[in-house]
């Protein structure tokens, strides 16, 4: 890994290396040392993310309070990507590309408010409780398969990846016979090593499948997320928006949850006392999931923001039109959030972590993600109480260039 070039100037820049820009770099369970050094004493630092910014400065925000300030201020920080002519205030007035229609992270109010109000009821705790038996059945089904074929087993392929995939299909309403093909398209779209053109081609195939599913649900809506949305708000949401919402669920729901299940299991295996608490004490599970979310923070950063006016964040002036990235793992390891942030402790009082973001773009599927993790971790550990690594820990490969941090493979036995 090439080291970064750092100075003590506020407008410090860093190199973009084969390991990716500095804000995505990890070491083990935490942020890479380059990222930690970059932010020492400075919650806002200018970075170089490579070509594509046309020379516009990019700022990396790492302090917990400063990250919440940026993510919570949608009036002065826009998430909409810039493609066309802009208003005097810097707002994009050009048409939104087809592939971004319906993707909430590209929307500012009032467009965001209109679409989100239709989607929020489908992600309430009440709605989640309705699909909880289905998620529990998915987890049980995959544990049964592991038990039949193992030990040993490769946990990512047998459990951490297929469980959130099946849960996503259950939520959206993908027909059971289509699920294998649908998930292959999803993973091809998300695969970091396939290159931009091949991923774009895979994304087009996924988009076509979702468009066809939307057309079917328009004719005969079922009880899934898509059918319910069409039944309740079909006249107010376009087919392209419905397609974009489904693609957004794929982007947010697969890599993040699979990363949490694989990486979280590896972390717990290294902390047997805390693993035993998750396995044996139902009262410890909620707190454990919150600490795992904070400590691991698998998303590197939410959608970049663009300042719509001059704003001071920390002590740094960010000028209108400049871009801002928020590091979630660094914000969640900020000593200002809680004491000893690099210590993993499921018994501690959970702080106001930002693993799901903050503000109007707070993750729509947070309740679903929490439910999946609260079901999956204890179920796995109870089914295989002797679960342990099948290889030395240093041989477990971590993801590289992925949308979310995690492990590529996790060989286990029991």
C-alpha positions in Angstrom: 0.0 0.0 0.0 1.4 3.3 -1.0 1.7 5.8 1.8 -0.1 9.1 1.6 1.5 12.4 1.3 0.6 14.6 4.2 1.4 18.0 5.4 0.2 20.1 8.3 -1.6 22.5 6.0 -5.4 22.7 6.3 -5.6 22.1 2.5 -3.6 19.0 2.6 -3.9 16.6 -0.3 -3.4 12.8 -0.4 -2.5 10.4 -3.1 -5.0 8.0 -4.6 -3.4 4.6 -4.9 -4.1 1.1 -6.1 -5.7 0.7 -2.6 -8.2 3.3 -3.6 -8.7 6.8 -2.2 -7.8 7.3 1.4 -11.3 7.4 2.7 -12.1 3.8 1.7 -8.9 2.3 3.2 -9.2 -0.2 6.1 -6.9 -2.3 8.2 -8.6 -5.2 9.8 -11.8 -4.0 11.5 -11.0 -0.3 11.6 -9.9 2.6 9.5 -6.4 2.4 7.9 -3.5 4.2 9.7 -3.3 6.7 6.8 -6.9 7.7 7.3 -6.3 8.0 11.1 -3.2 10.1 10.6 -4.9 12.3 8.1 -7.6 13.3 10.5 -5.5 13.8 13.6 -6.6 17.0 15.2 -8.4 18.1 12.1 -12.0 17.0 11.5 -12.0 18.4 8.0 -9.2 17.8 5.5 -8.8 18.3 1.7 -8.1 15.1 -0.2 -7.4 14.0 -3.7 -9.8 11.4 -5.0 -8.3 11.1 -8.4 -9.7 12.2 -11.8 -13.3 13.2 -12.3 -13.7 16.2 -10.1 -12.6 18.8 -12.7 -10.3 20.4 -10.1 -13.1 21.1 -7.7 -11.8 20.7 -4.1 -13.0 17.6 -2.2 -13.1 17.8 1.6 -13.1 14.7 3.9 -15.0 15.1 7.1 -14.0 12.7 9.9 -15.2 14.2 13.2 -18.5 12.9 14.6 -20.1 16.3 15.2 -18.9 17.6 11.9 -20.2 14.6 10.0 -23.6 15.0 11.7 -23.5 18.7 10.7 -23.0 18.0 7.1 -25.4 15.1 6.8 -28.0 16.9 8.8 -27.9 20.1 6.7 -29.7 19.3 3.4 -30.4 23.0 2.8 -26.7 23.8 2.3 -25.4 20.4 1.2 -26.9 18.7 -1.8 -26.6 15.0 -2.7 -27.7 15.5 -6.3 -24.9 14.6 -8.8 -24.1 17.4 -11.2 -24.7 16.7 -14.9 -26.3 19.8 -16.5 -26.5 23.6 -16.2 -26.7 25.0 -12.7 -28.7 27.7 -11.0 -26.9 30.7 -9.5 -27.0 28.8 -6.2 -25.3 25.8 -7.7 -28.3 23.6 -8.0 -28.3 21.3 -11.0 -31.1 22.3 -13.4 -30.3 19.6 -16.0 -32.3 16.4 -16.5 -31.5 13.5 -14.2 -30.1 10.5 -16.0 -32.5 7.5 -16.3 -30.4 5.3 -14.1 -30.6 7.7 -11.2 -34.4 8.3 -11.3 -36.0 6.9 -8.1 -32.6 6.7 -6.3 -33.4 8.7 -3.2 -29.7 9.5 -2.5 -29.7 11.7 -5.6 -32.7 13.7 -4.6 -33.0 16.9 -2.6 -36.2 18.3 -1.2 -38.9 18.8 -2.3 -38.4 15.8 -4.7 -36.9 13.8 -1.9 -39.7 14.6 0.5 -42.4 13.6 -2.1 -40.8 10.2 -2.8 -39.7 9.3 0.7 -43.2 9.9 2.2 -44.4 7.1 -0.1 -41.6 4.7 0.9 -41.3 5.3 4.7 -44.5 3.3 5.6 -43.1 0.2 4.0 -40.1 0.3 6.4 -41.8 0.9 9.7 -41.3 -1.4 12.6 -44.9 -2.7 12.1 -44.1 -3.6 8.5 -40.8 -5.2 9.6 -42.6 -7.4 12.1 -44.9 -8.6 9.3 -41.9 -10.0 7.4 -39.9 -11.1 10.4 -41.2 -14.7 10.2 -40.0 -14.8 6.6 -36.6 -13.6 7.6 -36.3 -16.1 10.4 -37.2 -18.8 8.0 -34.5 -17.7 5.5 -31.9 -17.8 8.3 -33.0 -21.2 9.4 -33.0 -22.5 5.9 -29.4 -21.5 5.3 -28.3 -22.8 8.7 -29.9 -26.1 7.8 -28.0 -26.2 4.6 -24.7 -25.5 6.3 -25.3 -28.2 8.9 -26.1 -30.7 6.1 -23.0 -30.1 4.1 -20.5 -29.2 6.8 -18.3 -28.9 8.6 -16.3 -27.1 7.4 -18.1 -24.3 5.6 -17.3 -21.0 3.9 -19.5 -18.6 5.9 -19.8 -15.8 3.4 -20.9 -18.0 0.5 -23.1 -20.2 2.7 -24.7 -17.6 5.0 -23.5 -14.0 5.1 -24.2 -13.3 1.4 -27.3 -15.4 0.6 -29.3 -14.5 3.7 -29.5 -10.7 2.9 -30.1 -11.6 -0.7 -33.1 -13.8 0.1 -34.4 -11.2 2.5 -34.2 -8.5 -0.2 -36.2 -10.8 -2.5 -38.7 -11.4 0.2 -39.1 -7.7 0.8 -39.4 -6.6 -2.8 -41.5 -9.5 -3.9 -39.2 -11.3 -6.3 -40.9 -14.6 -7.3 -39.1 -17.6 -5.8 -38.3 -19.1 -9.1 -36.6 -15.9 -10.2 -34.5 -15.3 -7.1 -31.4 -17.1 -8.2 -31.2 -15.2 -11.5 -32.1 -11.9 -9.9 -29.4 -12.3 -7.3 -26.8 -13.2 -9.9 -27.6 -10.0 -11.7 -27.4 -8.1 -8.4 -24.0 -9.5 -7.5 -22.6 -8.9 -11.0 -23.7 -5.3 -10.8 -22.0 -4.9 -7.4 -18.8 -6.9 -8.0 -15.9 -4.5 -7.5 -13.5 -6.4 -9.7 -15.5 -6.5 -12.9 -14.6 -3.1 -14.2 -16.8 -0.2 -15.0 -18.1 -1.3 -18.4 -19.0 -4.9 -17.3 -20.7 -3.5 -14.2 -22.7 -1.1 -16.3 -23.8 -3.9 -18.6 -24.8 -6.0 -15.5 -26.6 -2.9 -14.1 -28.6 -2.7 -17.4 -29.6 -6.3 -17.2 -30.7 -5.8 -13.6 -32.6 -2.7 -14.5 -34.5 -4.5 -17.3 -35.5 -7.3 -15.0 -36.8 -4.8 -12.4 -38.6 -2.8 -15.0 -40.4 -6.0 -16.1 -41.3 -6.8 -12.5 -42.7 -3.3 -12.1 -44.9 -3.8 -15.2 -46.2 -7.1 -13.7 -47.0 -5.6 -10.4 -48.8 -2.7 -12.1 -51.2 -5.3 -13.5 -51.4 -7.6 -10.5 -49.9 -6.1 -7.3 -49.1 -8.7 -4.6 -48.3 -8.2 -0.9 -44.6 -7.5 -1.3 -43.0 -4.0 -1.0 -43.4 -3.2 -4.7 -47.0 -4.4 -4.9 -48.0 -2.5 -1.7 -46.4 0.6 -3.0 -48.3 0.4 -6.3 -51.5 -0.4 -4.5 -51.2 2.6 -2.2 -49.4 5.2 -4.4 -49.4 3.8 -7.9 -50.8 7.0 -9.4 -48.2 9.1 -7.7 -45.0 7.2 -8.5 -43.7 6.5 -12.0 -42.4 3.2 -13.3 -38.9 4.6 -13.6 -39.0 5.8 -9.9 -40.2 2.4 -8.8 -37.4 0.8 -10.7 -34.8 3.2 -9.2 -36.1 2.5 -5.7 -35.6 -1.2 -6.2 -32.1 -0.8 -7.5 -31.3 1.5 -4.5 -32.5 -1.3 -2.2 -30.1 -3.7 -3.9 -27.2 -1.2 -3.6 -27.9 -0.6 0.1 -29.1 -4.0 1.2 -26.7 -6.6 -0.1 -23.1 -5.7 0.4 -23.7 -3.8 3.7 -25.6 -6.7 5.4 -23.3 -9.4 4.1 -20.3 -7.3 5.2 -21.8 -7.0 8.7 -22.6 -10.7 9.0 -19.1 -11.9 7.8 -17.0 -9.3 9.5 -19.1 -9.3 12.7 -18.8 -13.1 13.0 -15.1 -12.8 12.6 -14.9 -10.1 15.3 -17.1 -12.1 17.7 -14.9 -15.2 17.2 -12.0 -13.2 18.5 -14.0 -12.1 21.6 -15.3 -15.4 23.1 -16.9 -13.8 26.1 -18.9 -11.4 24.0 -19.8 -14.1 21.5 -21.2 -16.2 24.4 -23.3 -13.3 25.5 -24.8 -12.9 22.0 -25.4 -16.6 21.8 -26.9 -17.2 25.3 -28.4 -13.9 26.5 -31.3 -12.5 24.3 -31.1 -9.3 26.3 -27.6 -8.7 25.1 -28.4 -8.9 21.4 -29.8 -5.4 20.7 -26.8 -3.7 22.3 -24.4 -6.1 20.6 -25.8 -5.2 17.2 -25.5 -1.5 17.8 -21.9 -1.9 18.9 -21.1 -4.1 15.9 -22.7 -1.4 13.6 -20.6 1.3 15.3 -17.4 -0.5 15.6 -17.4 -2.0 12.0 -19.1 0.8 10.1 -19.0 -1.2 6.9 -20.1 1.7 4.5 -17.1 3.9 3.8 -19.1 7.1 3.2 -22.6 8.1 2.2 -23.3 9.9 -1.1 -20.9 12.9 -1.6 -22.4 16.3 -0.8 -21.9 19.5 -2.7 -22.0 22.8 -0.8 -24.7 25.1 -2.1 -23.2 28.1 -0.3 -20.1 28.9 1.7 -20.3 26.9 4.9 -17.8 26.6 7.9 -17.5 23.0 9.1 -15.2 22.7 12.2 -12.8 25.5 11.5 -12.7 24.9 7.8 -14.5 27.1 5.2 -16.1 25.1 2.4 -17.0 27.2 -0.5 -20.1 26.9 -2.6 -19.7 24.2 -5.3 -17.0 22.3 -3.4 -17.5 18.6 -2.6 -17.7 16.9 0.8 -17.2 13.3 1.8 -18.1 12.0 5.3 -16.1 9.1 6.7 -18.5 7.0 8.7 -15.9 4.7 10.3 -13.8 7.7 11.4 -16.9 9.5 12.8 -17.9 6.3 14.7 -14.3 6.0 16.2 -14.3 9.7 17.3 -13.4 10.0 21.1 -15.9 12.8 21.2 -18.7 10.2 20.5 -17.7 7.8 23.3 -14.7 6.8 25.5 -12.2 4.3 24.1 -13.8 4.2 20.7 -11.3 1.6 19.4 -12.4 -0.9 22.1 -15.2 -3.4 21.1 -17.6 -3.7 24.0 -21.2 -4.9 23.5 -22.0 -4.0 27.1 -21.4 -0.3 26.6 -24.2 2.2 26.2 -24.6 2.7 22.5 -23.7 6.2 21.4 -25.4 8.2 18.6 -23.4 6.4 15.9 -23.8 7.3 12.2 -23.5 3.8 10.7 -26.9 4.4 8.9 -26.1 8.1 8.1 -28.0 11.0 9.6 -30.5 13.6 8.5 -33.1 13.2 5.8 -31.0 10.6 4.0 -30.8 8.3 7.1 -30.9 4.8 5.7 -34.5 3.9 4.8 -33.8 0.2 5.5 -32.2 0.6 8.9 -35.0 -1.2 10.7 -34.8 -4.1 8.2 -31.0 -4.3 8.6 -31.2 -4.3 12.4 -33.8 -7.0 12.3 -31.7 -9.2 10.0 -28.7 -8.9 12.2 -30.6 -9.4 15.4 -32.0 -12.7 14.0 -28.9 -13.9 12.2 -26.1 -13.6 14.7 -27.6 -15.5 17.7 -29.2 -18.1 15.4 -25.8 -18.8 13.8 -24.0 -19.0 17.2 -26.7 -21.2 18.8 -26.8 -23.6 15.9 -23.0 -24.1 16.0 -21.9 -23.4 19.6 -18.5 -24.7 18.7 -18.1 -22.3 15.7 -14.4 -21.4 15.1 -12.1 -20.4 12.3 -10.9 -23.1 10.0 -7.8 -21.2 9.1 -5.5 -18.9 11.0 -7.1 -15.4 11.3 -4.3 -13.7 9.2 -5.4 -15.9 6.3 -8.9 -14.4 6.2 -9.0 -12.1 3.1 -10.7 -8.7 3.4 -12.7 -7.1 0.6 -10.8 -4.7 -1.6 -12.5 -1.9 -3.6 -15.9 -3.0 -2.4 -18.8 -0.7 -1.7 -18.8 -1.9 1.9 -16.1 -3.3 4.1 -16.2 -7.0 4.9 -14.4 -10.3 4.3 -14.2 -12.1 1.0 -14.3 -15.5 2.5 -14.6 -16.8 6.1 -13.7 -20.5 6.4 -15.2 -21.9 9.6 -15.8 -25.2 11.3 -17.5 -26.5 14.4 
